[in-house]
Amino acid sequence: MPPEYKLELVCPAGSLPALKVAVDNGADCVYLGFRDDTNARNFTGLNFDAANARAGVEYAHEKGAKVFLALNTYPKSHGWERWTKAIDQAADNGMDAIILADPGLMQYAMRTHPQLHLHLSVQGSATNYEAINFYHEYFGIRRAVLPRVLSFAQVEELAAGTPVELELFGFGGLCVMVEGRCSLSSYVTGESPNNCGVCSPPKAVRWQKTAQGLESRLNGVLIDRYADDENTGYPTLCKGRFEVEGETYYAMEEPTSLNTMELLPELLRIKVRGLKIEGRQRSPAYVGQVTRVWREAIDQCMKNPGGFSVKPAWTVELGKVSEGQQHTLGAYHRPWK
Amino acid sequence: MKLSLGPILYYWTQEKLQEFYVEIAAAPVDIVYLGETVCSRRHIMRLPDWLEIAKMLAAAGKTVVLSTLTLIESESDLKSLRKIAENSDFMVEANDMGAVHRLAGRMPFIAGPYLNIYNQQTLQLIASLGAKRWVMPVEMSLEGLQPLQQSRPAGLETEVFSYGRLPLAFSSRCFTARFHNLPKDDCRFLCIDDPDGKTMRTREGKPFLVINGTQTQSALMYNLLGDLDTLRNAGVDVLRISPQAEHSAEIIRQFRDCIEQRTSPEIAMQQMESVMPEAACNGYWHGRPGMEQMFLASAVQHE
């Protein structure tokens, strides 16, 4: 008999305390990265060393949760072994899956550790079933994480064309560009998600008080300028204000967060397998709060999809921790495009 | 060393396209990539129209390659992809793994710059699937390329994006429609008014990026002409020039003259200044932020 369908809540763990909080608050899966450029949240003070990773897997497994390793940057030829060692370590630690973007690494993982489950990272930029089926056919991937650029109708169409499980971003930071297809950060700073696991890295950020207002710069490039009464935001370069033909505005995207909670019944209907929460760079307190709210929402929706509605209290809770205090359905809602 | 002309990244009128390719037929370029790679809504040119231009260019002695869409989101995008992949006359440049899936094992193909080939293992894999040439990711440096060159499979050619506004990012959102306060589904195809895109400046007036529908480009012109020696020494086979609204044939001639050593890159760079819409940059090739300009700073002022 096939196992009963279940939507898994997949939560971020930037540290062992965050992992524990996620598991304790009802995460079905947690995902984490090692402390280097093998993953797309390569930030100082974040991520796991070997001992912490082992302890994390043990803790999660004891409580019935799965652990995924994010290994989702593209290795350059120099340092290739750092990535393959991470795969070996994931296998040794008994991780439940590794999340990969690089086809060369998938081939290594498949040949060396055939028992390891492979997930296609959002950094793999697979936005159609032909692409997903490519990774399935050649490397046997079990699950694909979709870039945050498809409308819900497109997701549904895609789901019908592939046997691979799908995981969607449900909440957190919103990339306006196709993940894996954006080099804006390296154009300005030399470091990008693909090659270094970072976007708009903190070491390139400068804040400066000037007569025109508070300025945020990324490697010298003015990303935004704030009047005294305006809320400031981290200068992720696609979320700055720029001038096009005399108009100054958020030319690419406002500082806002993705929140797809109202789509939950639809996600269940098309049997999406994973609901991913973004934010390995966020605090354990954030992870705990977001996990708790989403656990409750998913449980209620699973019980009664037809009668599901988003509770105002959930929205308030999530609003407290969101970037820019604003929520959007992003590309899932077509007019966003 | 061969020269290629990349696909036109902008939305041009049919008249402008026709004129452009008539001029290109007479220009000293070896390979021409054709097709819409940016936005599936752009519809002035259908596959039969592209094939007609392809035949004209082939008759003029050019090697023609059909490029596929970079962001494939819908069933109708996949339908267009299949039609291109199943054409029997011209090679295809795959810009998405879905395209690789359609082509692998069926016919030789070109692995486009958006496939994220960063290491020799992936390069070998792509070659084993039938790639005859691959285009390096734009953010890769000479140092990053060298190990791939040293171990590349026999017969596999390497192409480097060497001139033009860098295609830096793709989105499903249309930034041109956003500028006009229109939803993408009702974009009115206004990007046709911007044959070189729309410049996005910082709040202190510096040209930063260029909006081209769903694509975001660098405002500065990536130009590796001054790096010709290192490109040649690295065993690069093909230099790609990306079309701009005016003077593409002139840019091609300058590159050709340098390759054949009829002029020096220093002189050519100076002459190109007046036909480049913006200043030059070459940082990526030097392992630096892409927007930086290394060496030859005396010849081309960076802002």
HADDOCK unambig.tbl for C-alpha pairs under 7 A between the chains (distance, minus, plus):
assign (segid A and resid 74 and name CA) (segid B and resid 118 and name CA) 6.30 0.50 0.50
assign (segid A and resid 75 and name CA) (segid B and resid 118 and name CA) 6.52 0.50 0.50
assign (segid A and resid 75 and name CA) (segid B and resid 119 and name CA) 6.50 0.50 0.50
assign (segid A and resid 76 and name CA) (segid B and resid 118 and name CA) 5.40 0.50 0.50
assign (segid A and resid 76 and name CA) (segid B and resid 119 and name CA) 5.06 0.50 0.50
assign (segid A and resid 76 and name CA) (segid B and resid 144 and name CA) 6.75 0.50 0.50
assign (segid A and resid 77 and name CA) (segid B and resid 119 and name CA) 4.81 0.50 0.50
assign (segid A and resid 77 and name CA) (segid B and resid 120 and name CA) 6.40 0.50 0.50
assign (segid A and resid 77 and name CA) (segid B and resid 147 and name CA) 6.42 0.50 0.50
assign (segid A and resid 103 and name CA) (segid B and resid 122 and name CA) 5.79 0.50 0.50
assign (segid A and resid 104 and name CA) (segid B and resid 121 and name CA) 4.91 0.50 0.50
assign (segid A and resid 104 and name CA) (segid B and resid 122 and name CA) 4.18 0.50 0.50
assign (segid A and resid 104 and name CA) (segid B and resid 125 and name CA) 6.83 0.50 0.50
assign (segid A and resid 127 and name CA) (segid B and resid 72 and name CA) 6.26 0.50 0.50
assign (segid A and resid 127 and name CA) (segid B and resid 73 and name CA) 5.54 0.50 0.50
assign (segid A and resid 128 and name CA) (segid B and resid 72 and name CA) 6.13 0.50 0.50
assign (segid A and resid 128 and name CA) (segid B and resid 73 and name CA) 5.48 0.50 0.50
assign (segid A and resid 128 and name CA) (segid B and resid 74 and name CA) 6.97 0.50 0.50
assign (segid A and resid 128 and name CA) (segid B and resid 98 and name CA) 6.93 0.50 0.50
assign (segid A and resid 130 and name CA) (segid B and resid 98 and name CA) 4.36 0.50 0.50
assign (segid A and resid 130 and name CA) (segid B and resid 101 and name CA) 6.44 0.50 0.50
assign (segid A and resid 131 and name CA) (segid B and resid 97 and name CA) 4.73 0.50 0.50
assign (segid A and resid 131 and name CA) (segid B and resid 98 and name CA) 3.65 0.50 0.50
assign (segid A and resid 131 and name CA) (segid B and resid 101 and name CA) 6.62 0.50 0.50
assign (segid A and resid 134 and name CA) (segid B and resid 97 and name CA) 6.90 0.50 0.50
assign (segid A and resid 134 and name CA) (segid B and resid 98 and name CA) 6.74 0.50 0.50
assign (segid A and resid 134 and name CA) (segid B and resid 101 and name CA) 5.30 0.50 0.50
assign (segid A and resid 149 and name CA) (segid B and resid 171 and name CA) 6.79 0.50 0.50
assign (segid A and resid 149 and name CA) (segid B and resid 172 and name CA) 5.45 0.50 0.50
assign (segid A and resid 150 and name CA) (segid B and resid 73 and name CA) 6.86 0.50 0.50
assign (segid A and resid 154 and name CA) (segid B and resid 73 and name CA) 6.69 0.50 0.50
assign (segid A and resid 154 and name CA) (segid B and resid 74 and name CA) 6.06 0.50 0.50
assign (segid A and resid 176 and name CA) (segid B and resid 171 and name CA) 6.29 0.50 0.50
assign (segid A and resid 177 and name CA) (segid B and resid 169 and name CA) 6.40 0.50 0.50
assign (segid A and resid 177 and name CA) (segid B and resid 170 and name CA) 5.56 0.50 0.50
assign (segid A and resid 177 and name CA) (segid B and resid 171 and name CA) 4.28 0.50 0.50
assign (segid A and resid 178 and name CA) (segid B and resid 170 and name CA) 5.74 0.50 0.50
assign (segid A and resid 178 and name CA) (segid B and resid 171 and name CA) 5.19 0.50 0.50
assign (segid A and resid 181 and name CA) (segid B and resid 114 and name CA) 6.87 0.50 0.50
assign (segid A and resid 181 and name CA) (segid B and resid 169 and name CA) 5.59 0.50 0.50
assign (segid A and resid 181 and name CA) (segid B and resid 170 and name CA) 6.05 0.50 0.50
assign (segid A and resid 182 and name CA) (segid B and resid 168 and name CA) 5.78 0.50 0.50
assign (segid A and resid 182 and name CA) (segid B and resid 169 and name CA) 4.18 0.50 0.50
assign (segid A and resid 182 and name CA) (segid B and resid 170 and name CA) 6.56 0.50 0.50
assign (segid A and resid 183 and name CA) (segid B and resid 139 and name CA) 6.92 0.50 0.50
assign (segid A and resid 183 and name CA) (segid B and resid 168 and name CA) 5.00 0.50 0.50
assign (segid A and resid 183 and name CA) (segid B and resid 169 and name CA) 6.03 0.50 0.50
assign (segid A and resid 184 and name CA) (segid B and resid 168 and name CA) 5.72 0.50 0.50
assign (segid A and resid 184 and name CA) (segid B and resid 169 and name CA) 6.57 0.50 0.50
assign (segid A and resid 186 and name CA) (segid B and resid 289 and name CA) 5.65 0.50 0.50
assign (segid A and resid 186 and name CA) (segid B and resid 290 and name CA) 6.45 0.50 0.50
assign (segid A and resid 187 and name CA) (segid B and resid 289 and name CA) 5.01 0.50 0.50
assign (segid A and resid 187 and name CA) (segid B and resid 290 and name CA) 4.06 0.50 0.50
assign (segid A and resid 187 and name CA) (segid B and resid 291 and name CA) 5.51 0.50 0.50
assign (segid A and resid 188 and name CA) (segid B and resid 289 and name CA) 5.33 0.50 0.50
assign (segid A and resid 188 and name CA) (segid B and resid 290 and name CA) 6.41 0.50 0.50
assign (segid A and resid 188 and name CA) (segid B and resid 291 and name CA) 6.12 0.50 0.50
assign (segid A and resid 189 and name CA) (segid B and resid 289 and name CA) 4.99 0.50 0.50
assign (segid A and resid 190 and name CA) (segid B and resid 288 and name CA) 5.36 0.50 0.50
assign (segid A and resid 190 and name CA) (segid B and resid 289 and name CA) 3.79 0.50 0.50
assign (segid A and resid 190 and name CA) (segid B and resid 290 and name CA) 6.61 0.50 0.50
assign (segid A and resid 222 and name CA) (segid B and resid 202 and name CA) 5.93 0.50 0.50
assign (segid A and resid 222 and name CA) (segid B and resid 203 and name CA) 6.81 0.50 0.50
assign (segid A and resid 223 and name CA) (segid B and resid 202 and name CA) 6.84 0.50 0.50
assign (segid A and resid 242 and name CA) (segid B and resid 200 and name CA) 6.31 0.50 0.50
assign (segid A and resid 242 and name CA) (segid B and resid 201 and name CA) 5.70 0.50 0.50
assign (segid A and resid 242 and name CA) (segid B and resid 202 and name CA) 4.99 0.50 0.50
assign (segid A and resid 242 and name CA) (segid B and resid 203 and name CA) 5.72 0.50 0.50
assign (segid A and resid 243 and name CA) (segid B and resid 200 and name CA) 5.61 0.50 0.50
assign (segid A and resid 243 and name CA) (segid B and resid 201 and name CA) 4.98 0.50 0.50
assign (segid A and resid 243 and name CA) (segid B and resid 202 and name CA) 6.06 0.50 0.50
assign (segid A and resid 243 and name CA) (segid B and resid 203 and name CA) 6.13 0.50 0.50
assign (segid A and resid 244 and name CA) (segid B and resid 199 and name CA) 6.27 0.50 0.50
assign (segid A and resid 244 and name CA) (segid B and resid 200 and name CA) 4.83 0.50 0.50
assign (segid A and resid 244 and name CA) (segid B and resid 201 and name CA) 6.32 0.50 0.50
assign (segid A and resid 252 and name CA) (segid B and resid 175 and name CA) 6.47 0.50 0.50
assign (segid A and resid 335 and name CA) (segid B and resid 183 and name CA) 5.90 0.50 0.50
assign (segid A and resid 337 and name CA) (segid B and resid 172 and name CA) 6.28 0.50 0.50
assign (segid A and resid 337 and name CA) (segid B and resid 173 and name CA) 4.05 0.50 0.50
assign (segid A and resid 337 and name CA) (segid B and resid 174 and name CA) 6.24 0.50 0.50
assign (segid A and resid 337 and name CA) (segid B and resid 183 and name CA) 6.50 0.50 0.50
assign (segid A and resid 337 and name CA) (segid B and resid 184 and name CA) 5.64 0.50 0.50
